[in-house]
Amino acid sequence: LLPPKFGILSFVLDSLLSGRVEDAIICPVSTQYDKVIETEGYVTELLGVPKKKENLADFLSGGSNVLSLRLGRVDVRFHEPWSLRGFIDDQISRLSKVPSAIHVDWTDTKNQVVRQKLLRTLGYKVLADINDVSVVMPTALIGTVLLTLRGRGVGRAELIRRVEWLTERVRAKGGRVAHFGNLPLSDVIERGLEVLGKDLVGVVEGLAEPTYYAVDRFQLSFYRNMTIHLFISEALVAAALYTKVKQGGGPAIQDIPYKELRDQVLFLSSLFRGEFIYSGEGLQVNLERTLAGLEADNIIMIERDEQRNITKIGLSDAERAAGRENYDFYCFLIWPFIEASWLAAVSLMGLTPPLGQKDDVWIQVSRAQDSAQFLGKTLYHQGDLSYFEAVNKETLKNSYQRFEEEGIIQVVRSKDSRIPPRLRVSPEWRPRRDEVTGNLTASGKLWDFTEKIASSRREGKNRRDGATVSTRVIRLTDELGQKLWEEAVRGVDGGKKAKGLNAPARLSAEEERVLERSQREKKKRRTLEGRAHL
């Protein structure tokens, strides 16, 4: 699911906090479609093409086109309704500084922080409840299987086998699969392929058996995303274990100590906090449950000491004998998101001030994100990025948001709505430059952070990590970053601004004071959140 839309929830929440309304009943609703419409237009927007302004003629022609499509089935499910008043009282009871939601001055700055926390928690609870009642459609099963297999395509028999396996895993995780009466699975898959259409899934005839392949992986990713929330814990563990598996060699070399795995899972789960909804039981409980489940499924083996404490994790012999197909499934689910975060982190390196340049120049956020997307497209076509989905504009925005929360970048938002947000890389995170050449060096806090993400990236016949790749990637991000700096400096010096550049590159005195205060508050919040992980 996309992140919560807080607008209408904010109005509902304020009506209770102000006392105008005694209570409101929340009923989360899940609506699932066999065919997701308008994916092509949405993909175009995510790739950076501005949305075309709508008009009546387009609406009428688009409406007739939609009515003529075969969209398959729609499935609507309702979660059990719950009291918003009860939710607020429960949340506030956990905050010792706010004894009651009644008679509280919510315009007070300190209480506004509590309100924002309530709103955020409410939004993610609604999303979690929608996930709980969501139904996985056959098209989602097919799309997920096609995007989590190695090779160019899959035969009909193998497609049926993997869809059947995925159906069992969905149910084992507490998910629901759309019910299609007594139809055999082969017929259900055939109907699902018809709904998806040949623009998304192609078929090669004239072979020993019909062979299917993903035509548009970007559009199919929307269908994969309908299942990923069920397996996010397993995917994070698989990606953490992959830091050793990718090294190759014998089984002993590919095993990972428990502490290393735990640290990488914590790192990745924190990295994707804006993308996925996690169980509220905490990392330790979630990790132990996930490891136990993967061990029971015979995907991993676990070594324990005499006190039954976990010491080491590795792939099971049975999983190796099966070609790692189930382990790879979990990796394929999370790899596109890892790629996107890596790309976003790499793009920040180019925002390092040139030699001799003061660090008081700020870059427009939208320009930095556009540059990151342009970098991603280049790296993909040069083979240094495995997934074109990684250049997804929304995923890059989420990554930048997480980097801001972690203090990697500083973002200034003006009170003047006409001035867009601006950013810079936090001084302590900036990579160093060679004092002679001025080139960026593959060192420093930001580079180490990027490498930690990269340790879980997919490798394959088309891509290997190495010094040559690092040098090439750093050169590209530096070149693009320098263009952003030149644009910003031209604006500061009174030159002609670049198209779309309409934010002052230097802060006012008031903005500097606000920045300093907000950085102190964020640092304090990160400290508290870091303690809460355990």
Secondary structure, DSSP 8 states (H G I E B T S, - for coil): -----HHHHHHHHHHHHTTS-S--EE--EEEEESS-TTHHHHHHHHTT-------HHHHHHHHHHHHTS----EEEEE---EEHHHHHHHHHTT-TT---STT--TTSHHHHHHHHHHHHHHHHHHHHHHHHH-EE-HHHHHHHHHHTSSSS-EEHHHHHHHHHHHHHHHHHTT-EE---TT--HHHHHHHHHHHH-TTTEEEE-SSSS-EEEES-HHHHHHHHTTTGGGSHHHHHHHHHHHHHHTT-SSHHHH-EEHHHHHHHHHHHHHHTTTT----TT-HHHHHHHHHHHHHHTTSEEEEE-TT--EEEEEE-HHHHHTTTHHHHHHHHHHHHHHHHHHHHHHHHHTTS--TT--S---EEHHHHHHHHHHHHHHHHHTTS-S-GGGG-HHHHHHHHHHHHHTTSEEEE--SSTTS--EEEE-GGG---B-TTT--B-S-SHHHHHHHHHHTTS--BTTB--SHHHHHHHHHHHHHHHHHHHHHHHHHHTT----TT--S-SS--HHHHHHHHHHHHHHHHHHHHHHHHT-
